[in-house]
Amino acid sequence: MQTLTAIIRAKPGQEAKVRDALIKVGDFVRANEPDTIGFFVAQSPDDPCVFTTYERFTDKAAMDLHNNGAGSRGFFAEAGDCIDGAVTVVTANEVFER
């Protein structure tokens, strides 16, 4: 299982726009990406500008398809100007699942 975690910081006052754009990605994933096994979005209760995604894919090809696909491109087109700094991305091979 291939995973990706992204940490995204919204500019102050732009939290709702970033959140809504991330939810649209999730809706797109659900409808169009059967090899994306999970797509989770969290918002920090301590700093509502900070969002974390946890994404699970059947393999690297599925992750690459997601990252280069319409859902991800749509997110950056819609929310790109609302993001504060670079997005931190960590990819990994999942070693344990409960």
N, C-alpha and C positions, 0 to 999 in steps of 0.2 A: 504494500500500500504506500503510495506517494502522498506526502502531506505538504501543505504550504500554510504558513502563518504570516499574516500581514498586520503590521501596526500602522495605523493611519491617524494622523492628527489633523483635525479640522481647524480652520481659522476661527477665532472667537466669533460667535454669532452665526456661524455657518454649519453648526452641528446637525440641524434638522435636514438640511440639503444633503449632507454627506450620508447621514443615516438612511434617508429615503432612497438615495442612489444605490447604496449597498443592498437594501431590501429588493430593489429592482433586479440587481444581479442575482440574488437568491431566487427570485421568481423565474428569471430566465434560465438559471441552472436547472431548476425543478422541471421546467417544460422542455428543455432542449439538450441537456447533457446527462445522458444515462450513466456515463462512466465517471461522473462526479458523484461520489458516494455520500459526501456530506459537505454542507456549506453553512457554517455557523458565523453569526455576527454578534459581537458583544460591544457594549458601550460602558466605559468606566463610570462607576458611581461617584468616584472622587474627582474626576476630571472629565466632564461630558464631551470634551473635544477629542478624547482618545477612543478610537475604535480598534478592535482586534477581530480579525477573521481567522477561522480555523477551517481548512479545506482539505478534504480527503478524496483521493483519486485512485482508480484501479491501477494506474501505471503512469509513467512519465508522459507518454503520448497523450493521455487524457488530460493531464495537467497542462501540457503545452497547448492543447486544443482550447482549453478553458482560458488560459492566459492570453492567447492570441485571438480569442473569439469575440463575437458581437457583444456579449454581456460585459466582459471586462473593458472592451473599448468604449462601450456606452457609459460605463461608470466614469472613466476618466474624461470623456467628452462632457458629461453632465456636471461632475463634481471637481474636476481637475483644478479649477481656479479657487476652489474652497479648501484645498489641502494646504496645510502649513508644513512646508519642508518636504523632504524625501520620504517615501513610504519604505518602511523597514520590512524586508521579506526574508523569511527563513524557510527553506525547503528541506525535507528530510524523508527518510524511509521509516515508516512506523514500525516500532519494535514491540509494542504491547497494546492490546485493546481489551477493555473490560466488557 
